[in-house]
Amino acid sequence: MNNPYLLLWLEAPLQSWGHDSKFGRRDTLNFPTKSGVLGLVCSALGAGGGQLELLAEFAVLKQTVLSFARCRNNSSGELIKIDREPLLRDFHMVGSGYDNQDPWASLLIPKTSEGKKAVGGGTKMTYRYYLQDAYFAVLLQVPTTRADAIAEALQNPTWDVYLGRKNCAPTDFIYRGRYADEAEAMGHALAIAQGKSLMEDFRVLDGEHHGEVLTLMDVPIQFGERKRYRDRRVTVVTA
């Protein structure tokens, strides 16, 4: 029996899908990562910790992403895509304004792993980047034995689900059905987009195809405190 696909619709004012971020600069890819989507699934399931067994089952399964853009009619009546909104950059000061003499406030000041004052002071500047008004359909292949539990969890999540960061709350239903194969799931994704007057912008396929081939370190092997990932090849195909 082939593993089924779940269709996830990811829509929000802000989304952020980190790939190679450092503490001071939190970048985002322009599409959802596999690690980000599986993190959302684990949150819905209430599955904390390493989750080695669950992630091992997902590691060999496919994920296809369709990106959509808003559109309008031009002067000739033709339907054309509207340019995507630019990345939003959010500037943060972390650990500033806290009283080091207050035992509770001092807990919010960044320190070394030994609990000592950080080199160069406790206050840190960070830049965090977000996609604005993005629309994605994720065709996620799931283990047959887990499909029902994941589908139920996405409709009634144990923990909050968000699109990359905790401040990226979805504004539409995420779960959009279970399908026997990728083609059936894709057909329903395109129908959702048509109903929202959206046009396909690009798609991200597992493996190497005609298009822009990328290597992403976004296949999670272990979550929790000691996160581990491996790489995969994907191809971005412009519509």
C-alpha contacts under 8 A as a table, 3 or more apart, distances in Angstrom:
res1	aa1	res2	aa2	distance
2	N	144	T	7.65
2	N	180	A	7.73
3	N	141	Q	6.43
3	N	142	V	5.99
3	N	143	P	5.48
3	N	144	T	5.09
3	N	180	A	7.64
4	P	141	Q	5.77
4	P	142	V	5.96
4	P	143	P	7.18
4	P	144	T	6.28
4	P	147	A	7.37
4	P	178	R	6.86
4	P	179	Y	5.78
4	P	180	A	4.91
4	P	181	D	6.00
5	Y	139	L	6.17
5	Y	140	L	5.32
5	Y	141	Q	4.28
5	Y	142	V	5.97
5	Y	178	R	5.78
5	Y	179	Y	5.16
5	Y	180	A	6.32
5	Y	181	D	6.07
5	Y	182	E	6.33
5	Y	185	A	6.83
6	L	139	L	5.98
6	L	140	L	5.27
6	L	141	Q	6.37
6	L	142	V	7.05
6	L	147	A	7.81
6	L	151	A	7.46
6	L	175	Y	7.52
6	L	176	R	7.30
6	L	177	G	5.85
6	L	178	R	4.62
6	L	179	Y	6.27
6	L	185	A	7.34
7	L	137	A	6.84
7	L	138	V	5.84
7	L	139	L	4.96
7	L	140	L	6.41
7	L	175	Y	6.27
7	L	176	R	5.14
7	L	177	G	5.60
7	L	178	R	6.51
7	L	179	Y	7.71
7	L	185	A	6.08
7	L	189	A	7.29
8	L	137	A	5.68
8	L	138	V	5.00
8	L	139	L	6.56
8	L	140	L	7.48
8	L	174	I	5.07
8	L	175	Y	4.95
8	L	176	R	5.72
8	L	177	G	7.86
9	W	135	Y	7.57
9	W	136	F	5.92
9	W	137	A	4.68
9	W	138	V	6.41
9	W	172	D	7.62
9	W	173	F	6.88
9	W	174	I	4.68
9	W	175	Y	6.52
9	W	176	R	6.71
9	W	189	A	7.91
10	L	135	Y	5.91
10	L	136	F	5.04
10	L	137	A	6.19
10	L	138	V	7.56
10	L	163	L	7.16
10	L	170	P	6.71
10	L	172	D	7.50
10	L	174	I	5.96
11	E	133	D	7.26
11	E	134	A	6.05
11	E	135	Y	4.79
11	E	136	F	6.51
11	E	170	P	5.69
11	E	171	T	5.95
11	E	172	D	6.20
12	A	15	Q	6.49
12	A	132	Q	7.77
12	A	133	D	5.95
12	A	134	A	6.51
12	A	135	Y	7.38
12	A	163	L	7.73
12	A	168	C	6.78
12	A	169	A	6.41
12	A	170	P	4.80
12	A	171	T	5.16
12	A	172	D	7.57
13	P	131	L	7.95
13	P	132	Q	5.46
13	P	133	D	4.51
13	P	134	A	7.02
13	P	168	C	7.44
13	P	170	P	7.98
13	P	171	T	7.74
14	L	130	Y	5.89
14	L	131	L	5.54
14	L	132	Q	4.93
14	L	133	D	6.23
14	L	134	A	7.35
14	L	163	L	7.93
14	L	167	N	7.88
14	L	168	C	5.29
14	L	169	A	7.68
15	Q	130	Y	5.53
15	Q	131	L	5.07
15	Q	132	Q	6.73
15	Q	134	A	7.21
15	Q	163	L	5.37
15	Q	164	G	5.98
15	Q	165	R	7.14
15	Q	168	C	5.43
16	S	27	D	7.75
16	S	28	T	5.24
16	S	29	L	7.38
16	S	32	P	7.97
16	S	129	Y	6.83
16	S	130	Y	4.87
16	S	131	L	6.02
16	S	163	L	6.64
16	S	164	G	4.80
16	S	165	R	6.15
16	S	168	C	7.43
17	W	27	D	7.74
17	W	28	T	4.74
17	W	29	L	5.54
17	W	30	N	7.49
17	W	31	F	6.85
17	W	32	P	5.51
17	W	33	T	6.13
17	W	36	G	6.45
17	W	163	L	7.59
17	W	164	G	5.06
17	W	165	R	7.85
18	G	21	S	6.05
18	G	26	R	6.75
18	G	27	D	5.70
18	G	28	T	4.51
18	G	29	L	6.26
18	G	33	T	7.67
18	G	36	G	7.89
18	G	164	G	7.31
19	H	27	D	7.23
19	H	28	T	6.51
19	H	29	L	6.58
19	H	33	T	7.42
19	H	216	L	7.47
19	H	217	M	7.16
19	H	218	D	6.91
20	D	27	D	7.13
21	S	25	R	6.09
21	S	26	R	4.73
21	S	27	D	5.46
21	S	28	T	7.86
22	K	25	R	5.35
22	K	26	R	6.01
23	F	26	R	6.62
23	F	126	T	6.93
24	G	124	K	7.65
24	G	125	M	6.31
24	G	126	T	4.23
24	G	127	Y	6.11
25	R	126	T	5.70
25	R	127	Y	4.86
25	R	128	R	6.04
26	R	126	T	7.57
26	R	127	Y	6.09
26	R	128	R	4.62
26	R	129	Y	6.11
27	D	128	R	6.30
27	D	129	Y	5.27
27	D	130	Y	7.72
28	T	129	Y	6.03
28	T	130	Y	6.40
28	T	131	L	7.46
29	L	32	P	7.14
29	L	33	T	7.76
30	N	131	L	6.93
31	F	65	V	7.44
31	F	67	S	7.25
31	F	136	F	7.58
32	P	36	G	6.48
32	P	37	V	6.77
32	P	65	V	7.40
32	P	136	F	7.92
32	P	164	G	7.92
33	T	36	G	5.12
33	T	37	V	6.30
33	T	218	D	6.24
34	K	37	V	5.16
34	K	38	L	6.10
34	K	63	Q	7.03
34	K	218	D	5.75
34	K	219	V	6.05
34	K	220	P	7.80
35	S	38	L	5.19
35	S	39	G	5.97
35	S	218	D	5.16
35	S	219	V	5.66
35	S	220	P	5.53
36	G	39	G	4.99
36	G	40	L	6.32
36	G	163	L	7.67
36	G	164	G	5.90
37	V	40	L	5.06
37	V	41	V	6.36
38	L	41	V	4.84
38	L	42	C	6.11
39	G	42	C	5.09
39	G	43	S	6.14
40	L	43	S	5.09
40	L	44	A	6.25
40	L	161	V	5.73
40	L	162	Y	6.71
40	L	163	L	7.41
40	L	164	G	7.96
41	V	44	A	5.12
41	V	45	L	6.24
41	V	150	I	6.98
41	V	153	A	7.86
41	V	154	L	7.10
42	C	45	L	4.99
42	C	46	G	5.98
42	C	47	A	4.92
42	C	48	G	7.04
43	S	46	G	5.00
43	S	47	A	6.14
43	S	48	G	7.50
43	S	157	P	7.25
43	S	158	T	6.86
43	S	159	W	5.35
43	S	160	D	6.65
43	S	161	V	6.13
44	A	47	A	7.68
44	A	150	I	7.70
44	A	153	A	5.15
44	A	154	L	5.58
44	A	156	N	7.40
44	A	157	P	4.07
44	A	158	T	5.18
44	A	159	W	5.54
44	A	160	D	6.89
44	A	161	V	6.22
45	L	149	A	7.83
45	L	150	I	6.71
45	L	153	A	5.34
45	L	154	L	7.67
45	L	157	P	6.30
45	L	158	T	5.78
45	L	159	W	7.45
46	G	157	P	7.45
46	G	158	T	5.00
46	G	159	W	5.76
47	A	51	Q	7.19
48	G	51	Q	6.98
48	G	223	F	7.96
48	G	224	G	6.98
49	G	223	F	6.12
49	G	224	G	4.50
49	G	225	E	7.58
50	G	222	Q	4.89
50	G	223	F	4.28
50	G	224	G	4.74
50	G	225	E	7.73
50	G	226	R	7.73
50	G	227	K	7.58
51	Q	54	L	5.53
51	Q	55	L	6.14
51	Q	222	Q	6.21
51	Q	223	F	6.30
51	Q	224	G	7.98
52	L	55	L	5.28
52	L	56	A	5.99
52	L	221	I	6.26
52	L	222	Q	5.35
52	L	223	F	7.61
53	E	56	A	5.18
53	E	57	E	6.53
54	L	57	E	5.34
54	L	58	F	6.62
55	L	58	F	5.06
55	L	59	A	6.02
55	L	220	P	6.48
55	L	221	I	5.85
55	L	222	Q	7.00
56	A	59	A	5.17
56	A	60	V	7.57
56	A	221	I	6.52
57	E	60	V	6.67
57	E	61	L	7.46
57	E	143	P	6.77
58	F	61	L	5.19
58	F	141	Q	7.90
58	F	142	V	6.67
58	F	143	P	7.13
59	A	219	V	6.32
59	A	220	P	7.37
59	A	221	I	7.56
61	L	141	Q	5.70
61	L	142	V	6.87
62	K	140	L	6.44
62	K	141	Q	5.38
62	K	206	D	6.47
63	Q	138	V	6.90
63	Q	139	L	5.66
63	Q	140	L	4.75
63	Q	141	Q	6.17
63	Q	205	L	7.26
63	Q	206	D	6.59
64	T	138	V	5.86
64	T	139	L	5.04
64	T	140	L	6.67
64	T	203	R	7.28
64	T	204	V	5.72
64	T	205	L	5.15
64	T	206	D	6.60
65	V	136	F	6.70
65	V	137	A	5.76
65	V	138	V	4.61
65	V	139	L	6.24
65	V	203	R	5.47
65	V	204	V	5.00
65	V	205	L	6.90
66	L	136	F	5.57
66	L	137	A	5.08
66	L	138	V	6.46
66	L	200	E	7.00
66	L	201	D	7.70
66	L	202	F	6.17
66	L	203	R	4.37
66	L	204	V	6.52
67	S	134	A	7.82
67	S	135	Y	6.00
67	S	136	F	4.65
67	S	137	A	6.61
67	S	200	E	5.91
67	S	201	D	5.42
67	S	202	F	5.32
67	S	203	R	5.86
68	F	134	A	7.37
68	F	135	Y	5.35
68	F	136	F	6.13
68	F	193	A	7.21
68	F	198	L	5.92
68	F	199	M	5.37
68	F	200	E	4.35
68	F	201	D	4.95
68	F	202	F	7.15
69	A	81	K	6.31
69	A	82	I	6.63
69	A	83	D	7.59
69	A	84	R	6.74
69	A	134	A	7.29
69	A	135	Y	6.87
69	A	198	L	5.46
69	A	199	M	5.40
69	A	200	E	6.28
69	A	201	D	5.81
70	R	81	K	5.96
70	R	82	I	5.52
70	R	83	D	7.99
70	R	84	R	8.00
70	R	197	S	6.76
70	R	198	L	4.80
70	R	199	M	6.34
71	C	79	L	6.49
71	C	80	I	5.38
71	C	81	K	4.18
71	C	82	I	5.00
71	C	197	S	6.86
71	C	198	L	5.99
71	C	199	M	6.44
72	R	79	L	5.50
72	R	80	I	5.55
72	R	81	K	6.49
72	R	82	I	6.78
73	N	76	S	7.50
73	N	77	G	5.11
73	N	78	E	5.20
73	N	79	L	4.47
73	N	80	I	6.08
74	N	77	G	5.22
74	N	78	E	5.48
74	N	79	L	6.45
74	N	80	I	6.71
75	S	78	E	7.43
81	K	199	M	6.65
81	K	201	D	7.93
84	R	132	Q	7.92
84	R	134	A	7.88
85	E	131	L	7.58
85	E	132	Q	5.78
85	E	133	D	7.09
86	P	131	L	7.35
86	P	132	Q	7.06
87	L	129	Y	6.30
87	L	130	Y	5.57
87	L	131	L	5.28
87	L	132	Q	6.52
88	L	129	Y	5.50
88	L	130	Y	5.04
88	L	131	L	6.48
88	L	132	Q	6.80
89	R	127	Y	6.44
89	R	128	R	5.63
89	R	129	Y	4.61
89	R	130	Y	6.60
90	D	127	Y	5.66
90	D	128	R	5.00
90	D	129	Y	6.19
90	D	130	Y	7.96
91	F	125	M	7.42
91	F	126	T	6.03
91	F	127	Y	4.79
91	F	128	R	6.50
92	H	125	M	5.78
92	H	126	T	5.07
92	H	127	Y	6.19
92	H	128	R	7.67
93	M	96	S	6.23
93	M	123	T	6.72
93	M	124	K	5.75
93	M	125	M	4.75
93	M	126	T	6.40
94	V	109	I	7.61
94	V	110	P	7.58
94	V	123	T	5.64
94	V	124	K	5.10
94	V	125	M	6.23
94	V	126	T	7.31
95	G	98	Y	6.71
95	G	108	L	5.92
95	G	109	I	4.36
95	G	110	P	5.87
95	G	122	G	6.19
95	G	123	T	4.74
95	G	124	K	6.62
96	S	109	I	7.18
96	S	122	G	7.54
96	S	123	T	5.15
96	S	124	K	7.78
98	Y	105	A	5.52
98	Y	106	S	6.49
98	Y	108	L	7.26
98	Y	109	I	6.89
99	D	102	D	5.40
99	D	105	A	5.78
99	D	106	S	6.18
100	N	103	P	7.24
100	N	105	A	6.62
100	N	106	S	4.69
100	N	109	I	7.72
101	Q	105	A	7.89
101	Q	106	S	6.82
102	D	105	A	5.27
102	D	106	S	5.83
103	P	106	S	5.35
103	P	107	L	6.84
104	W	107	L	5.54
104	W	108	L	7.63
105	A	108	L	5.64
105	A	109	I	7.37
106	S	109	I	5.38
107	L	110	P	7.82
109	I	122	G	5.86
109	I	123	T	7.11
110	P	117	K	7.58
110	P	118	A	6.70
110	P	122	G	5.23
110	P	123	T	6.95
110	P	124	K	7.93
111	K	114	E	7.65
111	K	115	G	5.36
111	K	116	K	5.47
111	K	117	K	5.05
111	K	118	A	4.85
111	K	122	G	6.52
112	T	115	G	5.16
112	T	116	K	5.30
112	T	117	K	6.35
112	T	118	A	5.42
113	S	116	K	7.42
117	K	121	G	6.67
117	K	122	G	6.38
118	A	121	G	5.40
118	A	122	G	5.37
119	V	122	G	7.55
121	G	124	K	7.99
131	L	134	A	6.32
137	A	189	A	6.10
139	L	182	E	6.87
139	L	185	A	6.59
139	L	186	M	7.14
142	V	146	R	6.96
142	V	147	A	5.96
143	P	146	R	5.37
143	P	147	A	6.07
144	T	147	A	5.24
145	T	148	D	7.47
146	R	149	A	5.45
146	R	150	I	6.13
147	A	150	I	5.29
147	A	151	A	6.06
148	D	151	A	5.12
148	D	152	E	6.14
149	A	152	E	5.20
149	A	153	A	6.09
150	I	153	A	4.97
150	I	154	L	6.13
151	A	154	L	5.32
151	A	155	Q	6.59
151	A	175	Y	6.99
151	A	177	G	7.70
151	A	178	R	7.62
152	E	155	Q	5.29
152	E	156	N	6.10
152	E	157	P	7.85
153	A	156	N	4.89
153	A	157	P	4.68
153	A	158	T	6.89
154	L	157	P	5.38
154	L	174	I	7.05
154	L	175	Y	5.91
155	Q	174	I	7.77
155	Q	175	Y	6.36
157	P	160	D	6.63
157	P	161	V	7.18
161	V	166	K	7.92
161	V	169	A	7.31
161	V	170	P	7.90
162	Y	165	R	6.14
162	Y	166	K	5.68
162	Y	167	N	7.31
162	Y	168	C	5.39
162	Y	169	A	4.90
162	Y	170	P	6.16
163	L	166	K	7.46
163	L	168	C	5.22
163	L	169	A	6.37
163	L	170	P	6.60
164	G	168	C	6.63
165	R	168	C	5.36
166	K	169	A	6.98
170	P	173	F	7.50
170	P	174	I	7.56
173	F	176	R	7.40
178	R	185	A	7.62
179	Y	182	E	7.32
179	Y	184	E	6.19
179	Y	185	A	5.63
180	A	184	E	6.98
180	A	185	A	7.88
181	D	184	E	5.64
181	D	185	A	6.57
182	E	185	A	5.11
182	E	186	M	6.01
183	A	186	M	5.05
183	A	187	G	6.21
184	E	187	G	5.19
184	E	188	H	6.58
185	A	188	H	5.30
185	A	189	A	6.27
186	M	189	A	4.94
186	M	190	L	6.22
187	G	190	L	5.28
187	G	191	A	6.31
188	H	191	A	4.97
188	H	192	I	6.28
189	A	192	I	5.18
189	A	193	A	6.37
190	L	193	A	5.05
190	L	194	Q	6.14
191	A	194	Q	5.06
191	A	195	G	6.24
192	I	195	G	5.15
192	I	196	K	6.48
193	A	196	K	5.11
193	A	197	S	6.24
193	A	198	L	5.03
193	A	199	M	6.84
193	A	200	E	7.92
194	Q	197	S	4.96
194	Q	198	L	5.64
194	Q	199	M	7.19
195	G	198	L	7.61
200	E	203	R	7.86
200	E	239	A	6.17
201	D	238	T	6.33
201	D	239	A	5.37
202	F	236	V	6.79
202	F	237	V	5.52
202	F	238	T	4.26
202	F	239	A	4.92
203	R	236	V	5.79
203	R	237	V	5.32
203	R	238	T	6.56
203	R	239	A	7.31
204	V	234	V	6.50
204	V	235	T	5.59
204	V	236	V	4.59
204	V	237	V	6.33
205	L	208	E	7.87
205	L	209	H	7.85
205	L	234	V	5.48
205	L	235	T	5.21
205	L	236	V	6.55
205	L	237	V	7.70
206	D	232	R	7.79
206	D	233	R	6.38
206	D	234	V	4.56
206	D	235	T	6.49
207	G	232	R	7.52
207	G	233	R	5.04
207	G	234	V	4.80
207	G	235	T	6.36
208	E	213	V	6.18
208	E	233	R	6.51
208	E	234	V	6.05
208	E	235	T	5.63
209	H	213	V	7.38
209	H	235	T	5.93
210	H	235	T	7.36
210	H	237	V	7.16
211	G	235	T	5.84
211	G	236	V	5.68
211	G	237	V	4.96
211	G	238	T	7.41
212	E	235	T	5.33
212	E	236	V	5.05
212	E	237	V	6.64
213	V	233	R	6.86
213	V	234	V	5.69
213	V	235	T	4.31
213	V	236	V	6.40
214	L	233	R	5.73
214	L	234	V	5.37
214	L	235	T	6.12
214	L	236	V	7.70
215	T	231	D	6.54
215	T	232	R	5.75
215	T	233	R	4.64
215	T	234	V	6.44
216	L	231	D	5.34
216	L	232	R	5.55
216	L	233	R	6.40
216	L	234	V	7.45
217	M	229	Y	6.16
217	M	230	R	5.38
217	M	231	D	4.02
217	M	232	R	6.49
218	D	229	Y	6.07
218	D	230	R	6.45
218	D	231	D	6.02
218	D	232	R	7.20
219	V	229	Y	5.30
219	V	230	R	5.20
219	V	231	D	6.02
219	V	232	R	6.90
220	P	223	F	6.91
220	P	227	K	7.57
220	P	228	R	6.03
220	P	229	Y	4.37
220	P	230	R	6.53
221	I	227	K	7.44
221	I	228	R	5.25
221	I	229	Y	5.10
221	I	230	R	6.90
222	Q	226	R	7.09
222	Q	227	K	5.08
222	Q	228	R	5.00
222	Q	229	Y	6.98
223	F	226	R	6.61
223	F	227	K	4.66
223	F	228	R	6.84
224	G	227	K	5.82
